[in-house]
Amino acid sequence: MPMRPASPVPPSALRRRWRRGGRLTAGLAATAATLLLGTALAPAAAADDTSSDNVEHLANVPLQAPVDSVGSDLAFTGDYAIDGNYNGFIVYDISDPKSPQVASRVLCEGGQGDVSVSGDLLYYSVDYPRESEECGAPASTPEDADAFEGVRIFDLSDKTAPTYVGAVRTDCGSHTNTLVPGDADTDYVYVSSYSPSDSYPNCKPPHDKISVIEVPKDDPASASVVNEPVIFPKGGNEDQDGLLLPTQGCHDITVFPKRDVAAAACMGDGVMLDISDPVEPEVTETVRDENFAFWHSATFTNDARSVLFTDELGGGGAPTCTEEIGPERGADAIYSLKGGKKHPRLEFASYFKIDRHQGEQVCVAHNGSLIPVPGKDYFVQSWYQGGISVIDFNDPENPREIGYFDVAPDEEAGVIGNDTWSTYYYNGYAYSSDIVRGLDVLKLTDRRLRKAEKVTYDEFNPQSQPRYRPGR
């Protein structure tokens, strides 16, 4: 694992790293296999939560063996939520959001378990080396030239019994993946990865690129890498004070297919891309921020007039929601997007950070999505142990929290505090994938958000943003 440069937060406070090692690998099971379970663990009763009056906790489904490692990202299709996990993924039946049920659990270790769904296909990111592509392959090391990292593909046509289809190797693995819709016959998947080393035969520096996978929908087993576009031909941000890591690839990419644009969060850089040709994305703008330690993720407004980037100060392992760290680090940065698609210009508008100080709890800006109120800009977002925040950024220069959900741990009462990785709004409810709690379902009862309930999706990948209007 490459050495990490000095962090703005004390090293003693860091508790986990999500790339190549960290606290997670020690807890992974030694034996790998694929296990499908059609029976459900009964949803837990709502905990003794701390939340605002306009956020109602409806249900929690705890993690259960064998897919009980770190819960990560979510994707949605019809009445189902697919929850990525370092051990595989879980398919939840959410036809009744007050009582979600487990349709299947797929044990297929590899971390980090980022997921995207397209029709009956699921794309799953593998960022920890395995001895081969198949589920059940033992763990390997990045020094092994024959080890597999990349994207696994599954057939979801039977939600109670997903099946493994194949895999595509990508340099440095797949930390995240982003669905880029092609024509009726083709999907494209952008793969973000990082942390190269001279000792890694499949992940050598410079790693200033992403991978583009082309998937023939009628033959997904033949999917392959068709391009590796270089995002930083002259190198990225390497010497800014306070960076968690120098730019050496991208962490995550959000595409807005209706506008043929993408926003890439690339460690030390924020990047805008023209994706008119999805195989040949072109860099149109790059921005840096002296307060950002790690450009982590991005979200467009529905009119694409603003972009919200997140900074994962401390790498997701430090208490940054404190008075000492302040409101401008480990925060969201909102940019106005000027100049059109061909010549975009990002103009800084403001920072947002929750002001519910969390003491020694791990807390930093993480994954979220728009709440689809037509003509308005609302956002729901995870903050690890800082809980879930509902944000109004209709005035991009003055964003504010208008709701929250933050479970306080209570060992005596058996209540597990939240440690939420991603929270997304889907068809009238907010769903949270929690690292330790499993799936939480929330109802946002704020009158300002009621019109979002009229916006429904057949499929939703938060990093492949749809353009919405009431009823669609």
Secondary structure, DSSP 8 states (H G I E B T S, - for coil): -------SS-GGG----SSSSGGGGGGS-SS-------S----B---S-EE-TTEEEEEEE--BTTB-S-EEEEEEETTEEEEEETTEEEEEE-SSTTS-EEEEEEE---SEEEEEEETTEEEEEEEEEESSSSTT--B--TT-TT-EEEEEEEE-SSTTS-EEEEEEE-TT--SEEEEEE-STTEEEEEEE-----TT-TTS-S---B-EEEEEETT-GGG-EEEE--BS-TT----S-TT-SS--SS-SEEEEEGGGTEEEEEEBTEEEEEE-SSTTS-EEEEEE--TT-S-EEEEEE-TTSSEEEEEE-GGGG-SB--STTT-SSSSSEEEEEEESTTTS-EEEEEEEE---S--TTS-B---BEEEE--TT--EEEEE-BTT-EEEEE-SSTTS-EEEEEEE---BTTTTB----EEEEEEETTEEEEEETTTEEEEEEE--GGGGGGGG---SEEBTTB-----TT-
